[in-house]
Amino acid sequence: MSMNTAISSTTAADAARTQRQHEVAAALAKVLPRAAILFRHEDTAPFECDALTAYRTSPLAVVLPDTESQVAAILKICHKMGVPVVARGAGTGLSGGATPHHSGVILSLAKFNRMSIDPLSCTAKVQCGVRNLAISEAAAAHGLYYAPDPSSQIACTIGGNVGENSGGVHCLKYGLTLHNVLRVRGFMVDGEPVEFGAESLDAAGLDLLSIVIGSEGMLAVTIEVTVKLIPKPLLARCIMASFSDIESAGAAVASVIANGIIPAGLEMMDKAMTAAVDAFVHADYDLDAAAILLCESDGTPEEVEEEIARMEAVLKAAGASRMEVSRDEAQRLKFWSGRKNAFPASGSISPDYMCMDSTIPRKRLAEMLREIQQMEAKYNLRCANVFHAGDGNLHPLILFDAEDADEMRRCELFGADILETSVRLGGTVTGEHGVGVEKLNSMCVQFSPAERAQFLGVKAAFDPLELLNPGKVIPTLHRCAEYGKMHVRRGMLPFPDLPRF
């Protein structure tokens, strides 16, 4: 193809896209005020990515409805015109789940921010745009709070939490979003209203709540969520335990659980991460330790005293070189401030970072950290580690410069290696951040063609035209075939001895 032909093709494609853009905007203008439809590049640029900023796409348009009837109308129009729709909350996702479709519309639900608290039933009805932390702030007057607490809880919304089945530092004891939601109400791809679960003990029909929670906006658009609220514990105390080697720290995590203790939180950070966060928030961490554990107990004063004593004994037996128990609430929050600020702290020491999210058996934590250390040398990139140690959910943060194409390439290879090593060690490619676009290739490694076909079958039952968040989560057969040609890892693929070109 000559240069002139290539330029001509590009110009024609741009003209066709512009025409389509105006057609879609004109159709949406029939149900929305003009101010609620964005299609100029300077207006849509903030929506080109979520917190996975390395991957960006410009949408045809962004719509900002503020009523449910408008949401239904938008979906009906897009369904009729065959326009993909990507629902978006606060954009704090870390796997590219809210990355726009080049030929689609971003459905921003930020204006849906109303809620009501029912202290008698210990529930809250929350619109999808309500911030996670705002629920607990509103419930505090009744002595209640919402347990799932992602690190981004000051900004992330409950709609996004439902989409990703988010967890947080206290998910070990209190569960993920799935375990704290009773009902989800919203719309199907064609704008028809739908409800999953119920506020009662049972719901009529099929129990599809657990399919929708964690479906990353591929099956339905969430508008309202009924969440469980729990009484605020009378007391909470946190142990900061230091270890001189990561093997001892990993063994300590397994020992705590093996002794029948389920802490309110059980988190681990390696030396690189403790240095970064302590410089960022001055949490008074032990900077000489190879790894530190944060172990929290909550409940009545008597329960906390007994559990703290039991955990101290287990941690000491596992080789803890130093332990400090929070004296008061201020010190407890100080201990947690470092863990909660791990991501922004990483941003302060590197131009960019990519946060991975895999899960492995607890007993293999140390082995995984050793593997990551070897990968740092292999890919010549730094990696700081922080994770929900109690349930084996890892968050390695690969530090790189996205402006450097070679560093970006090595970062992607590093991330894939972490995910696939997690699978080899008996784990999964995701824990709470979702698959989005980041982990599509690694899904080819974890799941067989038959399993992926089942995923596609569920998607087709809800969205046969594949208009809701298309191209996410479930890799195509073609993608997996191409990825299989490029990657043969430790015999995980069929016939690994055959050459691939």
JOGI-V12951 format. One record per residue. N is the residue number from 1. RES is the residue in three letters. PHI is phi as a letter, one per 40 degrees, with the letter a starting at -180 (* if undefined). NEAR is the number of other C-alpha atoms within 10 Angstrom. Layout:
N	RES	PHI	NEAR
N	RES	PHI	NEAR
This chain:
1	MET	*	5
2	SER	c	7
3	MET	c	8
4	ASN	c	9
5	THR	c	10
6	ALA	c	11
7	ILE	c	11
8	SER	c	12
9	SER	c	12
10	THR	c	12
11	THR	c	12
12	ALA	c	12
13	ALA	c	12
14	ASP	c	12
15	ALA	c	12
16	ALA	c	11
17	ARG	c	15
18	THR	c	14
19	GLN	c	12
20	ARG	c	15
21	GLN	d	19
22	HIS	c	14
23	GLU	c	13
24	VAL	c	20
25	ALA	c	21
26	ALA	c	14
27	ALA	c	14
28	LEU	c	22
29	ALA	c	16
30	LYS	c	12
31	VAL	b	17
32	LEU	b	20
33	PRO	c	12
34	ARG	d	13
35	ALA	c	9
36	ALA	c	15
37	ILE	b	21
38	LEU	b	20
39	PHE	a	20
40	ARG	c	13
41	HIS	d	14
42	GLU	c	8
43	ASP	c	12
44	THR	c	19
45	ALA	d	16
46	PRO	c	11
47	PHE	b	22
48	GLU	c	20
49	CYS	a	23
50	ASP	b	23
51	ALA	c	18
52	LEU	c	23
53	THR	c	17
54	ALA	c	16
55	TYR	b	15
56	ARG	b	17
57	THR	a	15
58	SER	c	22
59	PRO	c	26
60	LEU	c	26
61	ALA	a	27
62	VAL	b	27
63	VAL	b	26
64	LEU	b	20
65	PRO	c	23
66	ASP	b	16
67	THR	b	12
68	GLU	c	15
69	SER	c	11
70	GLN	c	17
71	VAL	d	23
72	ALA	c	21
73	ALA	c	19
74	ILE	d	26
75	LEU	c	26
76	LYS	c	17
77	ILE	c	18
78	CYS	c	21
79	HIS	c	19
80	LYS	c	10
81	MET	c	12
82	GLY	g	14
83	VAL	c	20
84	PRO	c	24
85	VAL	b	29
86	VAL	b	24
87	ALA	c	26
88	ARG	b	29
89	GLY	b	26
90	ALA	c	21
91	GLY	g	23
92	THR	c	21
93	GLY	d	26
94	LEU	b	23
95	SER	b	30
96	GLY	g	26
97	GLY	c	32
98	ALA	b	30
99	THR	c	30
100	PRO	c	29
101	HIS	c	25
102	HIS	d	15
103	SER	b	17
104	GLY	b	24
105	VAL	b	30
106	ILE	c	26
107	LEU	c	23
108	SER	c	22
109	LEU	b	26
110	ALA	c	20
111	LYS	c	15
112	PHE	c	21
113	ASN	b	18
114	ARG	b	12
115	MET	a	18
116	SER	b	14
117	ILE	b	19
118	ASP	b	13
119	PRO	c	16
120	LEU	c	7
121	SER	c	10
122	CYS	f	17
123	THR	b	23
124	ALA	a	24
125	LYS	c	20
126	VAL	b	25
127	GLN	c	26
128	CYS	c	30
129	GLY	c	25
130	VAL	c	26
131	ARG	c	25
132	ASN	d	25
133	LEU	c	21
134	ALA	c	20
135	ILE	c	24
136	SER	c	22
137	GLU	c	13
138	ALA	c	17
139	ALA	c	23
140	ALA	d	14
141	ALA	c	10
142	HIS	b	15
143	GLY	g	15
144	LEU	b	22
145	TYR	a	24
146	TYR	c	26
147	ALA	c	28
148	PRO	d	27
149	ASP	b	22
150	PRO	d	23
151	SER	c	18
152	SER	c	17
153	GLN	c	18
154	ILE	c	12
155	ALA	b	17
156	CYS	c	24
157	THR	b	28
158	ILE	c	31
159	GLY	c	32
160	GLY	c	29
161	ASN	d	29
162	VAL	c	24
163	GLY	c	27
164	GLU	b	27
165	ASN	f	24
166	SER	c	26
167	GLY	b	25
168	GLY	h	22
169	VAL	c	25
170	HIS	b	21
171	CYS	c	23
172	LEU	d	21
173	LYS	c	19
174	TYR	b	20
175	GLY	g	15
176	LEU	c	23
177	THR	d	28
178	LEU	d	22
179	HIS	c	17
180	ASN	b	18
181	VAL	b	22
182	LEU	c	23
183	ARG	a	20
184	VAL	b	28
185	ARG	b	20
186	GLY	a	22
187	PHE	b	19
188	MET	c	21
189	VAL	d	26
190	ASP	c	20
191	GLY	g	22
192	GLU	c	13
193	PRO	c	15
194	VAL	a	14
195	GLU	b	19
196	PHE	b	21
197	GLY	g	22
198	ALA	a	17
199	GLU	c	16
200	SER	c	8
201	LEU	c	7
202	ASP	a	10
203	ALA	b	16
204	ALA	c	8
205	GLY	g	8
206	LEU	c	8
207	ASP	c	12
208	LEU	b	12
209	LEU	d	18
210	SER	c	15
211	ILE	c	12
212	VAL	c	22
213	ILE	c	25
214	GLY	g	23
215	SER	c	19
216	GLU	f	28
217	GLY	g	26
218	MET	c	28
219	LEU	b	26
220	ALA	a	27
221	VAL	b	31
222	THR	c	26
223	ILE	b	24
224	GLU	b	23
225	VAL	b	24
226	THR	b	22
227	VAL	b	25
228	LYS	c	22
229	LEU	b	23
230	ILE	b	18
231	PRO	c	16
232	LYS	c	18
233	PRO	d	15
234	LEU	c	11
235	LEU	a	16
236	ALA	a	22
237	ARG	b	23
238	CYS	b	28
239	ILE	c	23
240	MET	b	24
241	ALA	b	26
242	SER	b	29
243	PHE	b	26
244	SER	c	17
245	ASP	a	18
246	ILE	c	23
247	GLU	c	20
248	SER	c	19
249	ALA	c	28
250	GLY	c	26
251	ALA	c	18
252	ALA	c	25
253	VAL	d	25
254	ALA	c	20
255	SER	c	19
256	VAL	d	22
257	ILE	c	17
258	ALA	c	11
259	ASN	c	11
260	GLY	g	8
261	ILE	b	16
262	ILE	b	19
263	PRO	c	24
264	ALA	c	20
265	GLY	a	23
266	LEU	a	27
267	GLU	b	25
268	MET	b	28
269	MET	b	29
270	ASP	c	24
271	LYS	c	21
272	ALA	c	18
273	MET	c	26
274	THR	c	30
275	ALA	c	20
276	ALA	c	23
277	VAL	c	26
278	ASP	c	21
279	ALA	c	16
280	PHE	c	18
281	VAL	b	17
282	HIS	f	15
283	ALA	c	19
284	ASP	g	15
285	TYR	c	20
286	ASP	c	19
287	LEU	c	17
288	ASP	c	13
289	ALA	c	22
290	ALA	c	19
291	ALA	a	27
292	ILE	b	31
293	LEU	b	27
294	LEU	b	25
295	CYS	b	26
296	GLU	b	26
297	SER	b	26
298	ASP	b	22
299	GLY	i	17
300	THR	c	12
301	PRO	d	15
302	GLU	c	10
303	GLU	c	13
304	VAL	c	21
305	GLU	d	16
306	GLU	c	11
307	GLU	c	20
308	ILE	c	22
309	ALA	c	11
310	ARG	c	14
311	MET	c	23
312	GLU	d	20
313	ALA	c	13
314	VAL	c	20
315	LEU	c	27
316	LYS	c	16
317	ALA	c	12
318	ALA	c	20
319	GLY	h	18
320	ALA	c	24
321	SER	c	14
322	ARG	a	15
323	MET	b	18
324	GLU	b	12
325	VAL	b	18
326	SER	d	18
327	ARG	c	11
328	ASP	a	12
329	GLU	c	13
330	ALA	c	9
331	GLN	c	16
332	ARG	d	20
333	LEU	c	16
334	LYS	c	17
335	PHE	d	23
336	TRP	c	17
337	SER	c	18
338	GLY	c	25
339	ARG	c	24
340	LYS	c	21
341	ASN	b	17
342	ALA	c	25
343	PHE	c	22
344	PRO	c	13
345	ALA	c	21
346	SER	c	24
347	GLY	c	15
348	SER	c	13
349	ILE	b	15
350	SER	a	13
351	PRO	d	12
352	ASP	a	20
353	TYR	a	25
354	MET	b	28
355	CYS	c	24
356	MET	c	25
357	ASP	a	26
358	SER	b	26
359	THR	b	25
360	ILE	b	25
361	PRO	c	18
362	ARG	d	22
363	LYS	c	16
364	ARG	b	18
365	LEU	d	27
366	ALA	c	17
367	GLU	c	13
368	MET	c	20
369	LEU	c	19
370	ARG	c	12
371	GLU	c	15
372	ILE	c	22
373	GLN	c	14
374	GLN	c	12
375	MET	c	19
376	GLU	d	16
377	ALA	c	10
378	LYS	c	11
379	TYR	b	15
380	ASN	f	14
381	LEU	b	17
382	ARG	c	18
383	CYS	a	22
384	ALA	b	25
385	ASN	b	22
386	VAL	a	24
387	PHE	a	25
388	HIS	c	25
389	ALA	c	28
390	GLY	c	26
391	ASP	b	21
392	GLY	g	25
393	ASN	c	26
394	LEU	c	29
395	HIS	b	25
396	PRO	c	24
397	LEU	b	23
398	ILE	c	22
399	LEU	c	22
400	PHE	a	22
401	ASP	b	16
402	ALA	c	18
403	GLU	c	11
404	ASP	c	9
405	ALA	d	10
406	ASP	c	12
407	GLU	c	17
408	MET	c	18
409	ARG	c	12
410	ARG	c	16
411	CYS	c	24
412	GLU	c	16
413	LEU	c	13
414	PHE	d	22
415	GLY	c	23
416	ALA	c	19
417	ASP	c	17
418	ILE	c	24
419	LEU	c	26
420	GLU	c	23
421	THR	c	21
422	SER	c	25
423	VAL	c	21
424	ARG	c	17
425	LEU	c	15
426	GLY	g	11
427	GLY	b	21
428	THR	b	23
429	VAL	c	26
430	THR	a	23
431	GLY	b	23
432	GLU	a	23
433	HIS	c	25
434	GLY	g	26
435	VAL	c	26
436	GLY	f	24
437	VAL	b	20
438	GLU	c	23
439	LYS	b	24
440	LEU	d	21
441	ASN	c	23
442	SER	c	23
443	MET	c	22
444	CYS	c	22
445	VAL	c	23
446	GLN	c	18
447	PHE	b	14
448	SER	c	13
449	PRO	d	14
450	ALA	c	9
451	GLU	c	11
452	ARG	c	17
453	ALA	c	16
454	GLN	c	12
455	PHE	d	14
456	LEU	c	18
457	GLY	c	13
458	VAL	c	13
459	LYS	d	19
460	ALA	c	14
461	ALA	c	10
462	PHE	c	16
463	ASP	a	19
464	PRO	c	14
465	LEU	c	15
466	GLU	f	20
467	LEU	b	22
468	LEU	c	30
469	ASN	f	26
470	PRO	c	19
471	GLY	g	17
472	LYS	b	24
473	VAL	g	24
474	ILE	b	22
475	PRO	c	22
476	THR	c	17
477	LEU	c	13
478	HIS	c	9
479	ARG	d	12
480	CYS	c	19
481	ALA	c	11
482	GLU	c	13
483	TYR	c	15
484	GLY	c	19
485	LYS	c	14
486	MET	c	11
487	HIS	b	14
488	VAL	b	18
489	ARG	b	14
490	ARG	f	10
491	GLY	g	10
492	MET	c	15
493	LEU	c	15
494	PRO	c	9
495	PHE	f	9
496	PRO	c	15
497	ASP	c	9
498	LEU	c	9
499	PRO	c	8
500	ARG	b	11
501	PHE	b	6
